[in-house]
């Protein structure tokens, strides 16, 4: 399974979001630190789920990282998160 699909699956399972968009933005980082052939290094995630409404920004980010797990987060160089309730 591709990393993009793993991100989407884990976030859907954890949050049952109203909106979830996962974009592989690796090509725009060609030649930069962390980039590797084949992409799957840099991601943009837009996530809307009701449980985030009462969380602080830092707690939303912590919840997403916990849902992804250290194994998956360790394979990603950059993860841009747009998270709201």
N, C-alpha and C positions, 0 to 999 in steps of 0.2 A: 504494500500500500504506500502511496506517495505521502510525503509529509503533509502536504496541503489537505489531503483527505483525512489523515489522522487528526489534524487540528480540528477540522470540521466535525468529525465523529465525536471526539472527546468533549468538545464544547456543546454540541447538541445533547449529548447524554447527560452532561452536568447541569445545564441551565434551561433546556427546552426553550430556546430563544424565539422571540417574535421576528427578529432579523438577525441573520448571520451571513456575513460575506467574508471569505478568506481569499486573499489575492497573493499570489507569488510575485513579489516585486524584485526578484533576484537579478533579472536582466538589466535593470536600471542601475545596478551596483557593480557591473562588470569591471574587473580590475581593482576593486576596492578590497579592503581587509574583510576576510570571511567569505568572499565569493568563491564558488567552486564550479567547475564544469558541470553542467546539467541542472544548475539552479538549486532551488529548494533551500535557500540560505536566508532570505529576507522576505518577511511576510507583513502584510497589512490586514488587520482584523477589525471589522465593524460588528459589534455585538449589542443587541438590545434585548434585555430580559427584565421582567418586573422585579426580581429579587435585588437588582442593583440600585433600585430607587432609594433605598435607605442606607446604602453603603457609601463610605468615603471613597475618593478616587484611589487611594492606596489600597484599601481593602478590596475594591473591585479588581485591581491588578493582581493582588495576592490570590484571590479566588480563581482567576483565570489561570495563573501559573500553577496553582495546586491541581486544577482540573486537567491541565496538560500533562503534568507529572515531570519529574526531573529527567527521565529518560528522553522524552520528546524535546523538552526545553534545551537540553544539552546538545541536540543536533541542529538547533536553529541559531544563526548568528545574530539576527535582528528581528524583533517582533514589535511592530507598531500597533497599539491598541486604542480603539475608539469605542469605549464601553459606557453605556447609559441604561438607566432603568426605564 
